Amino acid sequence: MSIARRLIAEGIGSAFLLAIVVGSGIMAERLSGGNVAIALLANAIATGAGLGALILSFGTVSGAHFNPVVSMAEAWQGNLQRHLLLPYIVVQIGGAFAGVIAAHWMFDLPALFPSAHVRNGAGQLWGEFIATFGLIAVIISCSRTRPASTPFAVAAYITAAYWFTSSTSFANPAVTLARAASNTFAGIRPQDCAGFIFAQLAGATCATLLFHWLHKSQGEH
């Protein structure tokens, strides 16, 4: 597969992912009548379903990472060529912002406007660590043992993590940055992004080290 096709697939997939996350959040908030639990449930179901469809659609082209920490983990394990890591991250972030703009325009909102949604504190940072650790664990484990089930496992995990983590599971630096430009249900204050991204990188690093080791073949050291 050519590099251009892989990068375009990552960009389009990342854009659709953010359109799903932000768009479903806006729709959920408007229809829930102020019931935050119902809004979160709708947002989680839409995100999980959409993510599964996107991984199935783009997986054979680019790997369907849509997430810098997933690309980092894949490069670390030798599954992504190192020279493609930075281009992947660039198109993932660019696609994520494009998806936010698309969602805003669908609901007659400004293209980009900074979020005022406060997301900070030790509990939420620990939640992001756990969310990202689990995501990388699921991806590595399923891709080594049941590769055909990986899209469904990732979608199920993200849907669950919306509810069992205090942060509602961003688990993705590109998603975090793009959601800072959306003052909607799915948003995060720009000043809270650094802590979330640090926690995501830490969780991804720990999970990659542990699960790459756990799933090593007998011939590997």
C-alpha positions, 0 to 999 in steps of 0.5 A, a space after each residue: 500500500 502506498 504511503 499516500 493512501 495510508 496517510 489519507 486513510 488515517 486522516 479521513 478515519 481520524 476526521 470521521 472519528 471526531 465527527 462522530 464523537 463531537 457530533 453525537 455529543 452535541 445531538 445527545 446534549 440537545 435531545 437528553 433534556 439535561 440528563 447527563 447520564 442519557 447524554 453520556 450513554 448516547 455519546 458512548 454508544 455512537 462512539 463505540 459503534 462508529 469506531 468499530 465501523 471505521 476500523 473495519 473500513 480502514 484497517 487493511 489500508 493504514 492499520 486504522 490507528 487514528 491515535 498517536 499513541 497507537 501509532 507509537 506502540 505499533 512503531 515500537 513493536 516494529 509493526 509500523 515503519 519508524 519513518 511513518 510515525 511522524 506523518 501518521 501523527 500529523 495527519 491524525 491531528 489534522 484529521 481530528 480538527 477537520 472532524 470537529 469542524 465538520 461536526 460543528 458545521 452540521 449543527 450550525 456552530 462556529 468552525 472552532 471555539 475553545 472549550 470551557 469544559 473543566 477536566 482536571 484533577 488526579 482522579 481524571 488523570 489516573 482515569 486517562 492512564 487506565 483508559 489508555 493502558 487498557 486500550 493498548 492492552 486490548 489492541 496488542 492482545 487481540 492483534 496477536 491472538 484474535 486479529 479478526 476480533 480486534 475492531 469489535 474488541 476496541 469498540 467494546 472497550 471504548 464504549 465501556 471506558 466511557 463509563 468506567 473511567 472518571 475521564 470518560 476515556 479520551 485515550 488519544 492525544 489527537 482527540 484530546 487536542 481537537 476536543 479542546 476546540 469544541 465548547 460542547 458536551 465532548 469538549 475539554 479546556 485547552 489548559 487541561 490537555 497537557 495533563 491528559 496527554 501526559 497520562 495517555 503517553 504514560 499509560 500507552 508506554 506501560 501497556 506496550 512494555 508489558 503486553 509486548 513482553 507477555 505476547 512474545 513468541 518463544 523465539 523472542 527474547 
